[in-house]
Amino acid sequence: MIDRETAKYLNKTRIAYDVVAADYHVVLRDELARSTWERAVLGGFAEVVDGPVVEVGCGPGRITGHLAKLGLDIRGIDLSPRMIDVAREVHPDIPFSVGSLLELDLPDDSLGGLVAWYSLVHTPPRLWPAALAEFFRVLRPGGRVLLGFKAGSEKRALTRGYGHEIDLDVYWLPPQQVADVMTAAGFTETMRLVRAAEDCEGQPQAYIMGWKPER
């Protein structure tokens, strides 16, 4: 059940990304080609995952499309209908749908892998346990979860982004706190990478992979 404060956060995030969707895609579409570490992390995930994969918070499908090229059976889910419109236009052969990472319309134990690539950066810390519990629910035993996020411990209110006025909160997540929440949800941590900021990022970036134990 989504409470009033959670609904407010979801609506604010949805509105912001509906506004910036087209320009977000233009600005970030080539970013992965410039990041050796991100390609390495995603490549490692693609090698160890087995079965269908979902990217939650997929935006215009930048990461979803990359993982599809690496051979994964993947689909994307995003809160923003406009982002999903862009994703379908850019990647017509990949399934995309509108949805929330807090309430995934997926059966229990149905996925081999789940990617949340900077999807939790707008999620209030009080909701991290619910998000990781939902990821755990939809992954089959032996499934893998991969999180990418901004490393730190800070909240920022964005009023402008990608050439538009917006109202959006961004959280820099402490890697150990994220790992603790992942473990509390039932995952076993299998990989953690924290890298220095590149170019104009302004803060370190972190990637954590977890495994859902076999029963």
Backbone torsions as a table, in degrees:
resi	resn	phi	psi	omega
1	MET	NA	129.4	-179.7
2	ILE	-89.8	122.1	178.8
3	ASP	-82.1	175.6	-173.7
4	ARG	-62.5	-43.8	-179.1
5	GLU	-65.7	-38.6	178.0
6	THR	-66.2	-42.0	177.8
7	ALA	-61.4	-37.3	178.6
8	LYS	-64.4	-45.0	178.2
9	TYR	-62.8	-43.2	-179.7
10	LEU	-63.5	-42.3	-179.0
11	ASN	-66.7	-41.0	179.1
12	LYS	-63.6	-41.4	179.0
13	THR	-67.1	-42.9	179.1
14	ARG	-60.2	-46.6	-178.7
15	ILE	-62.2	-45.8	-178.6
16	ALA	-59.6	-44.6	-177.3
17	TYR	-77.5	-25.9	170.7
18	ASP	-62.6	-39.5	-178.4
19	VAL	-67.0	-42.9	-171.5
20	VAL	-95.8	-2.4	-167.0
21	ALA	-47.8	-54.4	-174.9
22	ALA	-63.9	-44.6	-178.7
23	ASP	-73.1	-32.9	174.5
24	TYR	-56.9	-46.7	179.4
25	HIS	-60.6	-45.1	-178.2
26	VAL	-63.5	-42.6	-176.7
27	VAL	-68.9	-39.5	-170.3
28	LEU	-104.3	-2.6	-171.1
29	ARG	-61.8	-27.1	-179.0
30	ASP	-105.9	6.8	-174.3
31	GLU	-63.1	-38.1	-177.2
32	LEU	-62.5	-33.1	179.3
33	ALA	-64.5	-20.9	-178.1
34	ARG	-96.6	-3.4	-174.9
35	SER	-117.5	98.2	179.2
36	THR	-59.8	-42.2	-175.8
37	TRP	-67.2	-39.9	179.4
38	GLU	-65.5	-41.4	177.4
39	ARG	-63.4	-37.6	179.8
40	ALA	-65.2	-44.0	179.7
41	VAL	-63.8	-46.5	179.7
42	LEU	-65.5	-37.2	177.2
43	GLY	-64.9	-39.8	176.8
44	GLY	-64.0	-41.7	176.6
45	PHE	-60.4	-44.7	-178.9
46	ALA	-61.9	-31.5	-179.3
47	GLU	-73.5	-33.4	-173.1
48	VAL	-97.3	-18.1	-176.4
49	VAL	-78.6	148.2	-179.5
50	ASP	-137.6	117.1	179.1
51	GLY	111.5	-178.7	-177.0
52	PRO	-64.1	146.8	-175.7
53	VAL	-127.0	145.6	172.8
54	VAL	-124.1	135.7	167.7
55	GLU	-100.5	119.5	177.6
56	VAL	-94.4	139.3	-173.4
57	GLY	68.9	45.4	-170.0
58	CYS	-76.8	-13.6	-177.4
59	GLY	57.0	-136.0	-179.4
60	PRO	-80.6	10.5	173.1
61	GLY	87.3	19.6	-177.8
62	ARG	-59.7	-51.2	-179.0
63	ILE	-76.3	-38.6	177.2
64	THR	-56.0	-46.8	-180.0
65	GLY	-64.0	-39.4	179.0
66	HIS	-63.3	-44.5	-179.5
67	LEU	-68.8	-31.9	175.0
68	ALA	-63.3	-39.1	178.1
69	LYS	-66.3	-25.1	176.8
70	LEU	-82.9	2.4	173.8
71	GLY	101.1	6.2	-177.6
72	LEU	-82.9	146.7	171.5
73	ASP	-84.7	96.6	-167.8
74	ILE	-132.0	150.6	172.6
75	ARG	-135.7	163.8	-177.8
76	GLY	-121.8	146.3	177.5
77	ILE	-130.6	135.0	177.9
78	ASP	-144.8	151.5	-179.6
79	LEU	-70.4	-28.2	-173.2
80	SER	-92.6	116.3	176.7
81	PRO	-58.9	-36.1	-180.0
82	ARG	-68.2	-38.0	175.3
83	MET	-61.1	-40.7	179.1
84	ILE	-65.7	-36.6	175.4
85	ASP	-58.9	-45.2	179.7
86	VAL	-65.1	-44.4	-179.5
87	ALA	-59.0	-43.4	179.9
88	ARG	-66.1	-34.1	178.9
89	GLU	-70.7	-41.2	-176.7
90	VAL	-78.2	-34.8	-176.3
91	HIS	-126.4	72.2	-173.8
92	PRO	-65.3	-17.1	-177.8
93	ASP	-93.3	0.0	-178.4
94	ILE	-110.9	134.6	177.7
95	PRO	-72.8	133.2	175.6
96	PHE	-132.4	147.6	178.3
97	SER	-149.3	158.2	178.1
98	VAL	-85.1	133.7	179.2
99	GLY	-176.3	168.7	-179.5
100	SER	-107.2	139.5	178.0
101	LEU	-68.6	-12.8	177.5
102	LEU	-85.0	-20.5	-179.8
103	GLU	-141.8	81.5	-177.2
104	LEU	-79.8	131.6	179.3
105	ASP	-84.7	65.5	-176.6
106	LEU	-139.0	146.6	178.0
107	PRO	-68.8	158.7	172.5
108	ASP	-59.6	145.9	171.6
109	ASP	54.2	38.3	-173.1
110	SER	-105.5	-11.4	-173.7
111	LEU	-116.7	148.4	170.8
112	GLY	-87.2	-22.9	-178.8
113	GLY	-157.3	153.5	176.8
114	LEU	-141.4	132.7	179.3
115	VAL	-116.6	128.9	172.0
116	ALA	-122.0	85.3	-172.5
117	TRP	-90.9	96.2	-176.9
118	TYR	63.2	23.3	178.8
119	SER	-81.3	-25.9	-178.4
120	LEU	-86.7	-1.5	-175.4
121	VAL	-68.7	-18.1	177.2
122	HIS	-104.0	0.0	-176.0
123	THR	-88.5	121.5	177.2
124	PRO	-55.5	139.3	-176.9
125	PRO	-52.5	-30.6	-180.0
126	ARG	-63.6	-18.9	-178.1
127	LEU	-99.1	-4.0	179.2
128	TRP	-57.8	-45.9	180.0
129	PRO	-59.1	-39.8	178.9
130	ALA	-65.0	-39.9	179.3
131	ALA	-64.8	-47.0	-179.4
132	LEU	-67.4	-34.0	176.1
133	ALA	-64.4	-37.8	177.8
134	GLU	-68.0	-40.0	176.4
135	PHE	-61.0	-43.0	-179.8
136	PHE	-62.4	-40.4	-178.3
137	ARG	-59.3	-45.6	-172.1
138	VAL	-83.4	-15.5	178.0
139	LEU	-82.6	139.9	174.9
140	ARG	-77.5	158.8	174.0
141	PRO	-54.3	133.1	-174.5
142	GLY	90.7	-5.8	-179.5
143	GLY	-72.8	161.2	-176.2
144	ARG	-119.0	141.9	172.6
145	VAL	-119.6	139.0	178.9
146	LEU	-127.4	124.7	178.8
147	LEU	-114.9	135.9	171.1
148	GLY	-123.0	136.8	-175.4
149	PHE	-161.9	168.5	176.7
150	LYS	-82.2	127.2	-176.3
151	ALA	-87.9	131.6	179.0
152	GLY	156.9	-159.7	178.8
153	SER	-151.0	80.5	-173.2
154	GLU	-160.4	150.6	173.0
155	LYS	-118.3	133.6	177.0
156	ARG	-126.6	142.7	175.7
157	ALA	-101.9	114.0	179.5
158	LEU	-88.6	132.0	176.3
159	THR	-112.2	-8.7	177.9
160	ARG	-149.9	139.3	178.2
161	GLY	-163.3	137.6	176.7
162	TYR	55.1	36.8	176.2
163	GLY	82.3	12.3	-176.5
164	HIS	-132.3	153.3	169.9
165	GLU	-78.5	129.2	-178.4
166	ILE	-139.8	170.4	174.4
167	ASP	-133.5	98.9	-170.3
168	LEU	-147.9	131.1	176.4
169	ASP	-91.6	141.8	177.7
170	VAL	-127.3	132.4	-179.9
171	TYR	-113.4	129.2	169.7
172	TRP	-88.5	124.9	-169.4
173	LEU	-100.9	129.2	175.0
174	PRO	-67.8	122.2	-177.0
175	PRO	-54.4	-41.3	-178.9
176	GLN	-67.1	-36.8	178.3
177	GLN	-65.4	-41.3	177.1
178	VAL	-62.8	-43.9	179.0
179	ALA	-61.8	-39.0	179.1
180	ASP	-65.4	-40.9	178.4
181	VAL	-65.4	-40.1	178.1
182	MET	-61.5	-45.1	179.9
183	THR	-64.5	-41.3	179.4
184	ALA	-63.1	-29.2	178.2
185	ALA	-74.7	-14.6	178.3
186	GLY	118.8	-5.3	-178.5
187	PHE	-79.6	154.9	168.2
188	THR	-103.5	123.1	179.6
189	GLU	-69.4	131.3	-178.5
190	THR	-118.9	-17.3	-179.3
191	MET	-157.4	139.6	173.1
192	ARG	-142.9	130.4	177.2
193	LEU	-134.5	126.2	172.4
194	VAL	-119.4	121.6	-177.5
195	ARG	-117.0	157.5	177.9
196	ALA	-68.3	157.4	177.6
197	ALA	-64.0	142.2	176.4
198	GLU	-113.3	145.0	175.1
199	ASP	51.4	-118.8	-174.2
200	CYS	-103.9	23.5	-176.7
201	GLU	-64.8	-41.3	176.0
202	GLY	87.9	-14.3	179.8
203	GLN	-156.2	157.3	176.6
204	PRO	-61.7	158.9	178.7
205	GLN	-119.8	148.3	-176.2
206	ALA	-132.3	150.2	179.6
207	TYR	-138.9	128.1	179.2
208	ILE	-130.5	133.9	176.4
209	MET	-115.2	140.6	177.7
210	GLY	-129.5	162.3	-176.8
211	TRP	-127.5	133.9	175.1
212	LYS	-87.5	114.9	-174.1
213	PRO	-58.2	147.9	173.5
214	GLU	-66.3	147.3	178.7
215	ARG	-73.8	NA	NA
